[in-house]
Amino acid sequence: MWHRGLNWAAIALVGSFALIWLGVVIFAADASAMWVRLAEGAFALFLAGWAVQKAVLMLR
C-alpha cells in the first residue's frame, strides 16, 4: 500500500518539476546560450515524458 502511494508521489514530483523546469527555461533563462536552453528544454520534456509513461503504467 505504501509502495504504491510513494510511486504516485514520485511521479507527481518529477512531473511537476519537469513543468516548472520547462517554464524557467522558456521564460527566465534569457541570458543562456540557445543550445543550452534547447538541451535543458529537451531534458524537461524527457522528465515529463517519463512521468506520463510511469503514470500510464501505474493505471494499467
N, C-alpha and C positions, 0 to 999 in steps of 0.2 A: 504494500500500500504506500509506504513512504517512498519507495524507489520510483514509483510512477509519478508521484507528486513532485519529486525532485527533478525528474526528467522534464516535466512540463515547465518547471521553474527555470531550468537551464535553457530550454528552447525559447521561452519568453524573454529571458535576459539577453541571449545572443541576438534574437530578432530585433529587440528594441535598441540594443547597442548598435546594430548594423544601420538601422534607420537614422539614429542620431548621428552616427559617424558620416553617413552619406550627406545629411543636411549640413554638417560642418564643412565637409569637403566642397559642397556646391556653393554655399553662401558665405562662409567665413574665411576660407583659405585663399584669399586673393593674391597674397604675396608669393605663394609657392609656384614652382615651375609647372607648366601644363602636364608634363609627363608624370610628375609626382601626383598631381591631382587625379589624373587618369588611373594611375596604379592604386591609389587609395580608394577611388570610387569603385574600381574592379574588386578590390578586397571587400568593401562594404556590400557589394552585390553578391559576392561569394558567400559571405556570412548570412545574408538574408535568404539566399537560396538554400543554404544548409538548414536554417531554421524551418523553412517551409517544407523541405524534404522530410525532416525528422517529425514535424507535426503531422504530415500525411501518414507516415509510418506508424505513429502513435495512434492515429484514428482507425487504422485497419484492425 
